[in-house]
Amino acid sequence: MSRKSHMMNRRCAAFFGAALTAAGCLVIPAAPALAQGTLTTLASFNDGNGADIRAGLTLVNSTLYGSANYGGVNDEGTLFSVPVSGGSISDLATFNGTNGANPRGNLVVTGSSLYGTAFSGGAYGDGTVFSVPLGGGAVSTLASFNSTNGSQAYTGPILSGGKLYGVTYAGGASSDGTVFSVPATGGTVTDLASFHGTDGKNPYASPTLFGNTLYGTTYNGGANGDGEVFSLPIAGGTVSVLASFNGTNGTGPLSSLLLVGNNFYGTTYKGGADGDGTVFSISLNGGTITTLASFNGTNGANPYASLVVSGNTLYGTTEYGGSSNEGTVFSLPIIGGTVTTLASFDGTNGSYPIASLTLSGNTLYGTTYSGGTDNDGTVYALTTPEPAAGPALAILLAWGLFSLRRYRKS
């Protein structure tokens, strides 16, 4: 190596703090850690406009829509909207038992209507499927559950081909829960499948549709009684068990499955290395459950909600854990690794987030079922700016390699 090349390598290493290779000066930047975001409380509930918010938010243009488990005129729950920038909560609809009670799931929107499920109420007290105009108004009961066709729909439906698909935690042939469909225009509840314990028990989260197949999780049942991942033809039929949880790889999944590429991603409420829950992945075709991370209380505990993804990063919430043990928002590389706590709740800014996040740009929106001004829950936003170090290092690397080539030619 010439004296000039040797000196250039020394200068490059000193400037970049990087490794040297025989080929020249190679900068190897470490993957930047995502900085903690800024948590903003957009609105607080006060019982009159809703309380105990267990559902995630649906973003339409510049407005967030959601449901409250309690509160409102009859204390049977409400549907609400909030500007994405924060402000006053608008009461879109109030439940009264007859038209349903205690909506706990996310809303789905199509055209000018919102669709959802109520945990109880309706003709038989086992819950309903409903619709409401996007701008608010009367609740239309599309169908009532009657225990035989299902009972206790904790989460909202999904919409495909003019039908609403969802799950009930109880009811059905063995009272272990069902997968159902209902025409979006209303009508008869179709029991697509009933669970019997060995093929799963107590499905909690909304199913995920891929092709002509519904995929989901059950909180209990399966080979070890710790819950499972299942699939079912959209037309109904036999439930296929894709994998069972066993405690070590997680226990009690309450989240929907997030499909990225050929893998599903989700969370379990308990189990894992410290018993505080896990983030997992599993192939679309089933097989081995891979534990991507375990929670330990400090980095969060008991993840309830489904995950969202941006780039190569998963985002979610935990009901407990964090600095005040009132829940966290976290991120995790999609390949697994270290859980990063983006924010901890402390009561003032909300407590106990169990709802899935809604991602728009670099902002996450969510709800807490307690905390806030009146301790009835909050709507919050969390901004997670892109790390500035990545682009800067890329520019420096390009400049360094360009300069190196110039020196070697000289």
N, C-alpha and C positions, 0 to 999 in steps of 0.2 A: 504494500500500500504506500502511495506517495505521501510525502510530508503534507502536501496541500489537502489530500483526501482525509488524512488523519486529523488535521486541524478542523476541517469542516465537520467531521463526525463529532468532535468534541464540542464545537459550537452548537451544533444541532441538539445534542443531548443536553447541554446546559440550558438551552432556550426552552426546550419542550419538556424536560424532565422525563424523557422516554427511553425505551430500550433501543440498543444498537443492534443491527444485524450486519452480516457480511455484505449484504447488498447495498447498505447505506443506512440512513437514519430513518427508523420506522417509529412513528408515534402510535402507541396503543392506548387510547383513552379508556378509562374505566367506565362502565355503564353508569350514567348519572342516576343517583337516587331521586325519586320523585319527592319534591319538597312538600311539606305540610301545606294544605290549602287553607283558604280563608272561609270560615263558616259564617254564614249570614242567616239570621232568622227572618224569614219573609213574612210570617204571620203566626199569631198565637190563637188557639181556640179558647172559647169561654163558656162552653156547654150550650149556650143559646144557639151558636152557629156550628156546633159539633163538639165531640169529645171522644177520646180514645181512638186515635187514628191508626189503623192497622193496615191500611192499603197504601200502595204506591200511587204515584201521580201519572196522569196521562196528559201529555203536552199537545195542544192544538194551537198552532200559530203562536200567539204570545200569552196564552192562558193555560194554567195548570188545573186539571180536574181530578177530583178524588171523592172518597166516601169516608164517613165517620161512623164508627160502630155505635156510639151513643150520642146524646145531645139532640137539639132541636125541640120543637114544641112538645112532642110526646116522649122525648128521651128515648126514642127507638132508632135514632140515627138520621143522618142527613147526607145529601150529595152537595158538594161545594165547588166553587172555583176561586182561584187566586191569580192575579196578574203575575207573570213570570218575574217581574221586577219587584214584587211584594206589594203589600197594601191590605185593603179590606177584604175579608172573606165574604163571598156572595153565597147565600143559601139557595141552591137550585131546586131542591126538593126535600120534603120531610116524610119520613116513614111513620106509619101509625099502627102497625101490626097487621091490619087487613091487607095492605098492599106490600107487606114484608116488614122485616125488622132486623136491625143490626147488620147492615152491609159491611163486610170486612175485606172485600177483594178489590183488585184493580178494575177500572172501567175500561171498556173497549169502545171506540168510536168509529162509526161509519156514517157517511153522509151528514145528516143533521141530528143524529141520535146517539145517546150514550146507552150502553148495555152493561148489565152487571148481575150479581146474585146477592140475595139477602140470606143471612145465616138462619134466621127463624122467621116466624110470621107466615102469612099467606093462608090459604084455605084450610090447611091441616097443621099449621104450626111448625112445619119442617123446613121452611124457607121457600124462596121464590127465585125465578129468573125475571128480570124487569128491564124496561127501557124508559128513558126520560129524554125530552128534547134537549139538545145541546145548550140552548139558552135558558133552560129551566122550565118547570111546569109540573103537570100531574104525572105521577108514577103509573106506568102501564104494566100490569102483571101479565107477563107472557106465559108463565106456567107456574104451578105450585108443586113442590115436592110432597110426597105422601108416605114417606118411609119405605114403601115398597120400591119406588123408583129412585130413592135416594133421600138423604137428610143431612143437614148441616154442611152447606157449601161455604167453606172458609174463604176460598179465593174465587176471583172472577173468571169468566169464560174467555175463550178465544173464538174468533169468527172466521169461517171458511165456507165458501160456496153457499151462502145464504143460511148457514146453520151455526148455532152457538154450541161449542163443545166445552165440557168442564168435568169436574169431579166433585163427589160428595164424600165427606169424611166417614159418614155412617149410612145406614139404610142399605137397601138391596136385599138380595136373596139370603145372605148370611149376616146382615147388619154390620158388615165390615167395610162398607163403602162401595161406590159405583163410579163408572165413567158414563157420562150421559151426553145426549144431544137434544137440542130444541130448535125448531125453526125460528129464524130471527123475527118472523112476523107473529110468532106465538103459536101455541098448540100443545101437542102431547109431548111429554118427556119420554125419550127413548132410552132405555137402559142398555147401553152398548156392552157393558160387562159388569158383573158383580164380583167382588173379591171374597176369598174364603180363608184367608190366613196364610196358607202355604204359598199361594200365588200373590201374596201381598195383603195388607190390611191398613185401613185408614189413610187413603190418599189425601194429601192436604193441598198440594200446589197445582196450579193450572197445568194442563198437559202442553207439550210442545209438538207441533205438527211438522213432519218432514215427509214429503211425498204423500203417500196414502196411509201413513202410519202415525199414530199418536204415541208419544213417549212421555214417561212420567216417573214419579217416585211415590212410594208409600212410606208413611212414618213408622209403621209397625209391620209385622209379618215377614214373609220370606223365609229362607232356610234357617236363619238364626233368631228370628223374631226382632231383629234390629232395623228392619226396613229393607227396601229393595229399589232397583231400577227396572222398569217394565216397558213393554211395547204392546200395542193393540192396533189391529186394522181399524181404519177410520169408520168402516161400516159396522164394526162390532165383531165379537167372536171370542176367541180364546186369548187370555192374557199370557204373554211370554215373559218369563223372568230373565232379564239380561244379566243381572248380578245381584247378590245379597250382601248387605253390610254385616259386619261381625264384631263391632266394637273397636277393634284395632284400626280398621280402615274407616271408622265412623259409625254413628248410631243415630237413627231418627232423622232422616232428611225431610225438611219442610219446604225446600226450594224447588222451583221449576228447573228444568234442564236447559242450559244455554248451549246451543250448537255452534261450534266454530270449526270449520273444516270437517273432518271426520270424527271429531270427538265432542262429547258432551261434558259440560262443566257444571258443578253444583256445590252445595254445602250440606253438611250434616250438623244438626243442633248439638249433638253430644258425641262422645267417643274421640278417638285419636290419641295422641301421645299423652295428653294431660286431661282428657275427659271433657274438654271444653269445646269440642267441635272441630270440624275439618273443612278444607276445600279439597275437592276431588275431581278427577277426570275419568272418563270411561269411553271406550270406542263406541261408535254408532252401532256396531254389531254386537255389543256386549262383551263380556269377558272379565278381565281383571280390573278391579277398581284401583286407581293410582291416587295415593294421598299426596297432594301438592303442598299442603301446609297444615299444621295443627295449631289451634289457639291455646293460649296458656293463661288467660286472664289479663296479663299486662298488655298484650297486643290485641285484646278482645276476647270475648267468650260468648258461645251460643249463637252462632249465625243462623238467622231465621229466614232471611230473604234470599231471593235469587240473585245471580251475578249479572253484571253488564260488562262489556268489553270495549276497549278502545285501543287500537293498535295491538301491541303484545302485552297489554296489561288488563287484569281483571279487577273490578271494583265491587265492593259489597259493604254490608253493615253487620254488626253484631249487637245482639240485644243487651248484653252486659259487657263487663270488662272495660279496659281503658283507665285513664287516670282517676276517674270518679266512680268507676264500676257502673256507669249509666249508659254504656254503649259506645261504639266507635263507628267511624267510616274507615275502611281499609283498602289498600291496593296490594296486588300480588302479581309477579310475572306469570304469564300464562303457562310457562314451563315449570312453575313451582319455585319455591325458595323461601325467602324471608318476607313475612307479612309487614307491610309499612302502615303504621297508624297515621291516617291523614287528618283525623279530628277525633276528639273525645267529647262526649256530652257531659254536662255538669248540672243539669236541671234548669238553669237559667236559659240556656240555648236549646233546651229540649232534653228528654230522657227516654231511653229505651227504643231505639229505632228497630223495627222488625219488618218494615216495608222495603220492597225492592227500589233501587235507585232508577231515576230517569236521567239519561245522559243527553245533553245537547251542547255541541261544541266542546269546550273544556269545562263545562259546568255540570255538576251533579245535583239533581233535585230529589228531595225525599221528605219523609214525615217521621215524627216521633209520636208515640201514643201517650206520652206524659210530658211533664215539664212545660216550660214557657211561662208566660205572664200569669196565667190562671191554673197552671198545672194540668191542663186538658189536652196538651199536645201542641205540636208546631209543624209548620212547613218551613223547610230550610233549603239553602243553596250552598254548595261547596265548590269553589273555584280551584282548579288544579292547573296552574300555568305550566306550559312546557318548559323543561329545564333549559336555561340559556347556554349552559356549558357545551351541550352537544354540537350545535351549529358553529359555535366559536372554535371549538377544537377541530372541526372538519375544515374550516377555513385556514387555520394555522397549519394543519397537516398538508393541505394542498400547496400552500405557500412554501413550506419547508421542502417538499419534494421537488417543486419547480426550481427552487434555489439550488438544491443539491445537483440537479441535472446540469444547471448552468455552470457550476463550479467544476464538475467532472469534464465538461467540454473544454474548459479553459486550461 
